[in-house]
Amino acid sequence: MPATLMNERDLTFMLYELFDSEALINRERYQDHDRHTFNEVVNTAKAIAEKHFLPIRQKLDTHQPTFDGKKVHLIPELKPAIDAVNEAGIASATADYDLGGMQLPPIIASAAGAYLSVAGGVGMGYNMLTTANANLLQAHGSDDLIETWVKPMREGRFMGTMAMTEPGSGSGLGDLTTKAVKADDGTYRISGNKIFISGGDHDLSENIVHLVLARLQGAPKGVKGISLFVVPKFLLKDDGSIGEDNEVALAGLFHKMGGRAQTSTALSFGERKGSIGYLVGEENAGLKYMFHMMNEARIMVGTGGAVLAVAGYQYSVDYAKNRPQGRLPSCKDPLSPMVNIIEHADVKRMLLAQKSVAEGALSLVLYGTQLSDDERTAPTQEQREHAHMLLDFLTPVIKSWPSENGPKANSYAIQVLGGHGYINEHPVEMFYRDNRLNPIHEGTTCIQSLDLLTRKVPMNKLAGYMATLAEIEKTIAIANNIEKLTGYANELNEALVTLKKTTSVLLTAMQTENIDLVLSNSVKYLELFGHVIIAWLWLKQGLVASHALAEQPHESDEHFYRGKLQALQYFYRFELPKIGVWSNILTSTDRTSFDMQAEWF
Ligand SMILES: Cc1cc2nc3c(=O)[nH]c(=O)nc-3n(C[C@H](O)[C@H](O)[C@H](O)COP(=O)(O)OP(=O)(O)OC[C@H]3O[C@@H](n4cnc5c(N)ncnc54)[C@H](O)[C@@H]3O)c2cc1C
């Protein structure tokens, strides 16, 4: 079956009808571009995806990286594929011209990246981490660090990692123990063990630039005593060429359920004299800088969850249109031809469930990506601050909603294919396995929910929370004027009432009651908030579709917009009502999980 990577019509809808990306060319930074150059980049990425990644997608999944005791080996086809991305400039598409970038808007780069992610799975993860690493250094590193490390990363000669997790310190980074000691020459000696480091070793680049969190002797305990260091795999000679080994040893490779093209490594730093590290910014402020990369990575993780949901949805729609099986309940004639399974209402239900997740999640991550652009390039200071506030507030939702719901959508894709979905002749089981990482890394769903409830909601006297509600209320007001949408506008308004009531009860309870008890259902709050946000974005999509249908579009477009309205209806009938159950659990401070004792399991 031919693989459909992304739905081009939907991507055009998202970029140009829902988010008006074309208007970005009015910003000084993007003045050299137009819709044509935007589309060219997306099409180039699609062509590379189809030519270089799609043919090796299954091989990447079935041939895990190996370590022969000296070197890590990946399948040889991966390097030319990654080189093709670098040569086309897509890996550093958003970077400044003078750093070798194309100064493209992140939303366009994200659309281009979606094709590559779907076709190459996590083969693209190496580039994404490298870009996020370079962006952090560019924002917080000294000129010297930028000159030495960012340039070769932008050129694709070096690749980057983020090295935070340790065997005893995962969700709770405050307990990390990797040591840093200041040397007389102003550099530092780093020693300790990190695990699960993605792209921590491979043969794809000349050097690997690790961004390592470590603790200086005598530093404050907890997260306030963490510093950030550049620790390269190889030191550089004075002329910038590759020098000595820097005591970053590969202690082992992890073998994984999915995401197998990207190495997951256990790294041992500085077993002899200490790996040489270069401080980023100030001592003990490392976690603050790392959040620059983590926030970017959290949008990437959400995007991964969304595009894999899109991939599974696309694949299962194509399959369902071509698989004859059974007859409708009303047909009693065994000699009548079988129907394609897309005619069965339950298959349509599972496809709608996927569509509502896939296109809802995609709209969310593209919205987040646009905010990350607006906070830097929007015309006025006020607009930039507003975008920053919204993005900062919504990051836990942008990371978690697609990550939690993407694998559920992929599970439906498997179900649509029946037994054929469970075997690796079709990629849907791989999409599920690849997607299952997303609720875990870059802060688990529970960690995101605690961040939302204890930090993001109360932050700046509820400013981000109120600004988000105001955005939703604006859409409700507009939808109230469209006859076919007033029902949804009312339902979303009721959902807002539920959200506000729940938030208010929780904020009070956090001050007055046992905090461990109040936070014991925090994930339900994140789910509730996420569902309201997705319902809002579906209403926005419904507005665009309604306006377009009123213009009596061409038949294929009419089908497209009607599909949007049907998915909107699905979300409001089948998903949004769930928030009532979650709200009851939260407002009644349900004790079920809290009261359960370890001994009772
Ligand atoms: C494939 C893969 C790639 C990764 N890539 C990287 C990378 O590149 N760099 C890097 O530094 N790390 C990376 N990680 C590590 C990842 O970020 C951690 O696995 C994750 O943060 C969870 O930490 P943990 O595995 O130690 O689980 P734990 O922290 O032990 O968590 C286990 C469970 O307990 C829950 N839990 C933990 N603490 C709390 C709490 N305070 N309250 C409520 N529940 C809690 C968690 O939600 C989770 O469900 C990667 C992991 C994987 C599997």
Ligand as a Chemical Component Dictionary entry (heavy atoms), coordinates in Angstrom:
data_LIG
# 
_chem_comp.id                   LIG 
_chem_comp.type                 NON-POLYMER 
_chem_comp.pdbx_formal_charge   0 
_chem_comp.three_letter_code    LIG 
# 
loop_
_chem_comp_atom.comp_id 
_chem_comp_atom.atom_id 
_chem_comp_atom.alt_atom_id 
_chem_comp_atom.type_symbol 
_chem_comp_atom.charge 
_chem_comp_atom.model_Cartn_x 
_chem_comp_atom.model_Cartn_y 
_chem_comp_atom.model_Cartn_z 
_chem_comp_atom.pdbx_ordinal 
LIG C1  C1  C 0 14.056 6.667  24.976 1  
LIG C2  C2  C 0 14.381 7.698  26.011 2  
LIG C3  C3  C 0 15.070 8.827  25.627 3  
LIG C4  C4  C 0 15.450 9.767  26.599 4  
LIG N1  N1  N 0 16.245 10.827 26.235 5  
LIG C5  C5  C 0 16.800 11.589 27.218 6  
LIG C6  C6  C 0 17.808 12.569 26.903 7  
LIG O1  O1  O 0 18.170 12.758 25.742 8  
LIG N2  N2  N 0 18.364 13.276 27.923 9  
LIG C7  C7  C 0 18.004 13.091 29.217 10 
LIG O2  O2  O 0 18.563 13.739 30.078 11 
LIG N3  N3  N 0 17.050 12.170 29.557 12 
LIG C8  C8  C 0 16.453 11.421 28.584 13 
LIG N4  N4  N 0 15.515 10.476 28.890 14 
LIG C9  C9  C 0 15.131 10.321 30.292 15 
LIG C10 C10 C 0 13.690 10.751 30.562 16 
LIG O3  O3  O 0 13.580 12.150 30.518 17 
LIG C11 C11 C 0 13.310 10.127 31.921 18 
LIG O4  O4  O 0 13.165 8.732  31.686 19 
LIG C12 C12 C 0 12.034 10.724 32.472 20 
LIG O5  O5  O 0 12.246 12.059 32.849 21 
LIG C13 C13 C 0 11.539 9.928  33.682 22 
LIG O6  O6  O 0 12.568 9.658  34.596 23 
LIG P1  P1  P 0 12.795 8.158  35.105 24 
LIG O7  O7  O 0 12.894 7.297  33.908 25 
LIG O8  O8  O 0 13.932 8.159  36.038 26 
LIG O9  O9  O 0 11.451 7.785  35.823 27 
LIG P2  P2  P 0 11.061 8.163  37.313 28 
LIG O10 O10 O 0 11.422 9.578  37.582 29 
LIG O11 O11 O 0 11.568 7.118  38.219 30 
LIG O12 O12 O 0 9.477  8.072  37.224 31 
LIG C14 C14 C 0 8.772  6.833  37.254 32 
LIG C15 C15 C 0 7.288  7.121  37.464 33 
LIG O13 O13 O 0 7.105  7.817  38.703 34 
LIG C16 C16 C 0 6.426  9.033  38.479 35 
LIG N5  N5  N 0 6.985  10.061 39.358 36 
LIG C17 C17 C 0 8.288  10.360 39.567 37 
LIG N6  N6  N 0 8.409  11.403 40.399 38 
LIG C18 C18 C 0 7.160  11.773 40.707 39 
LIG C19 C19 C 0 6.619  12.803 41.521 40 
LIG N7  N7  N 0 7.401  13.696 42.154 41 
LIG N8  N8  N 0 5.285  12.892 41.631 42 
LIG C20 C20 C 0 4.481  12.025 40.995 43 
LIG N9  N9  N 0 4.920  11.037 40.207 44 
LIG C21 C21 C 0 6.255  10.914 40.053 45 
LIG C22 C22 C 0 6.655  9.397  37.044 46 
LIG O14 O14 O 0 5.634  10.244 36.535 47 
LIG C23 C23 C 0 6.687  8.024  36.376 48 
LIG O15 O15 O 0 5.406  7.611  36.056 49 
LIG C24 C24 C 0 15.070 9.573  27.940 50 
LIG C25 C25 C 0 14.316 8.451  28.293 51 
LIG C26 C26 C 0 13.988 7.524  27.350 52 
LIG C27 C27 C 0 13.225 6.297  27.778 53 
# 
loop_
_chem_comp_bond.comp_id 
_chem_comp_bond.atom_id_1 
_chem_comp_bond.atom_id_2 
_chem_comp_bond.value_order 
_chem_comp_bond.pdbx_ordinal 
LIG C1  C2  SING 1  
LIG C2  C3  SING 2  
LIG C2  C26 DOUB 3  
LIG C3  C4  DOUB 4  
LIG C4  N1  SING 5  
LIG C4  C24 SING 6  
LIG N1  C5  DOUB 7  
LIG C5  C6  SING 8  
LIG C5  C8  SING 9  
LIG C6  O1  DOUB 10 
LIG C6  N2  SING 11 
LIG N2  C7  SING 12 
LIG C7  O2  DOUB 13 
LIG C7  N3  SING 14 
LIG N3  C8  DOUB 15 
LIG C8  N4  SING 16 
LIG N4  C9  SING 17 
LIG N4  C24 SING 18 
LIG C9  C10 SING 19 
LIG C10 O3  SING 20 
LIG C10 C11 SING 21 
LIG C11 O4  SING 22 
LIG C11 C12 SING 23 
LIG C12 O5  SING 24 
LIG C12 C13 SING 25 
LIG C13 O6  SING 26 
LIG O6  P1  SING 27 
LIG P1  O7  DOUB 28 
LIG P1  O8  SING 29 
LIG P1  O9  SING 30 
LIG O9  P2  SING 31 
LIG P2  O10 DOUB 32 
LIG P2  O11 SING 33 
LIG P2  O12 SING 34 
LIG O12 C14 SING 35 
LIG C14 C15 SING 36 
LIG C15 O13 SING 37 
LIG C15 C23 SING 38 
LIG O13 C16 SING 39 
LIG C16 N5  SING 40 
LIG C16 C22 SING 41 
LIG N5  C17 SING 42 
LIG N5  C21 SING 43 
LIG C17 N6  DOUB 44 
LIG N6  C18 SING 45 
LIG C18 C19 SING 46 
LIG C18 C21 DOUB 47 
LIG C19 N7  SING 48 
LIG C19 N8  DOUB 49 
LIG N8  C20 SING 50 
LIG C20 N9  DOUB 51 
LIG N9  C21 SING 52 
LIG C22 O14 SING 53 
LIG C22 C23 SING 54 
LIG C23 O15 SING 55 
LIG C24 C25 DOUB 56 
LIG C25 C26 SING 57 
LIG C26 C27 SING 58 
# 
